[in-house]
């Protein structure tokens, strides 16, 4: 049964944060949901077994939020008897993503400590997105590092939520030609917010006919997208990994 999940994101415009803005670790009423947390909620409602969803009518899903910053600080602490993580060398498969691996490791440990059945770590595929391959090694390397971090934290239902290039791309998909050719957005959009014409935030705002997309507008858009029509490699991977994690915990998953 899934009754308690833990999530970690980059800030209020993705998964959310503390209501007060002061706490790096918040739970339930102290957690202010960000736009893309509502996407997680929609997907849980879609893929959780009916019996698990029925439980929420009497016992609501408990949510713990932890910031990347808090996880990073925890990762720097040296626990006697456990040693340090070696820094990534030139041939290390996680070079450039060791920090994310360590954060996911600490998140996995927190999940186990707090009795969470699912852990979801969010991070955009930042950068200038020079790689034009649809299956970007940058994105897949982040996923692999986060997955291994959860494994080292002994969390077997940890999920990497890694949009390419950013989460806005998933929403642009619903605006572009009625969900057609969405996969090309991952190769054509820039991962650089300073891009004048091709930054996902600016492209999405243009699609919606606004100057800027605030959290309220993003949430409204997320609550109305067709989850079955989005066909993008990074979204599909998150969806498949979430369904696999649900099946690990619950023994079955809705399709």
Buried (B, 14 or more C-beta within 10 A) or exposed (E): EBBBBBBBBBEBBBBBBBEEEEBBBBBEEBBBBBBBBBBBBBBBEBBBBEEBBEBBEEEEBBBBBBBBEBBBEBBEEEEEEEEEBEEBEEEEEBEEBBBBBBBBBBBBBBBBEBEBBBBBBBBBBBBEBEBEEBBBEBBBBBBBBBBBBBBBBEBBBBBBBBBBBBBBBBBBBBBBEEBEEBBBBBBEBBBBBEBEEBBBBBBBBEBBEEEEBEBEBBBEBBEEBEBEEBEBBBBEBBBEBBBEBBBEBBEEBBE
